Amino acid sequence: MTLPCRCGGDQVVVPLLRYEGATVDYASGRSPADALLVRGLDAKRIGELAGQNGLWLHELAPQRVSLQEAFMELTADAVEYRVTHSGGAA
C-alpha cells in the first residue's frame, strides 16, 4: 500500500517513519515535499507517530494499486526472451 501523506515538518516525520521501517519517497522527487509516499506502515501507525511527535497531518490517503499495476511493477525486470548474436558480422 502506498500512502500519500501531506504534513508540515517533513524534516522530522521522514526520519521517524524510516526508523519505524517505512520506505519514504518525495512525491515531487525532491525535498521539501509537496507530499510523501510512504510504504511499509499503515495509516493508523503513521497518524500515531505524527501525533506523538506533535506533527499535523494535512492528508493521509491509502492507495491500492490495481492487479495490473502490481504485476507490471513486480515483473519490470523480467525478460521473456533474450536477443542472442551469432558470430557473424552485421
Secondary structure in CASP SS format (residue, H / E / C, confidence):
PFRMAT SS
TARGET T0000
AUTHOR 0000-0000-0000
METHOD secondary structure of the structure
MODEL  1
M C 1.00
T E 1.00
L E 1.00
P E 1.00
C E 1.00
R E 1.00
C E 1.00
G C 1.00
G C 1.00
D H 1.00
Q H 1.00
V H 1.00
V H 1.00
V H 1.00
P H 1.00
L H 1.00
L H 1.00
R H 1.00
Y H 1.00
E C 1.00
G C 1.00
A C 1.00
T E 1.00
V E 1.00
D E 1.00
Y E 1.00
A C 1.00
S C 1.00
G C 1.00
R C 1.00
S C 1.00
P C 1.00
A C 1.00
D C 1.00
A C 1.00
L E 1.00
L E 1.00
V E 1.00
R E 1.00
G C 1.00
L C 1.00
D C 1.00
A H 1.00
K H 1.00
R H 1.00
I H 1.00
G H 1.00
E H 1.00
L H 1.00
A H 1.00
G H 1.00
Q H 1.00
N C 1.00
G C 1.00
L C 1.00
W C 1.00
L E 1.00
H E 1.00
E E 1.00
L E 1.00
A C 1.00
P C 1.00
Q E 1.00
R C 1.00
V C 1.00
S C 1.00
L H 1.00
Q H 1.00
E H 1.00
A H 1.00
F H 1.00
M H 1.00
E H 1.00
L H 1.00
T C 1.00
A C 1.00
D C 1.00
A C 1.00
V C 1.00
E C 1.00
Y C 1.00
R C 1.00
V C 1.00
T C 1.00
H C 1.00
S C 1.00
G C 1.00
G C 1.00
A C 1.00
A C 1.00
END
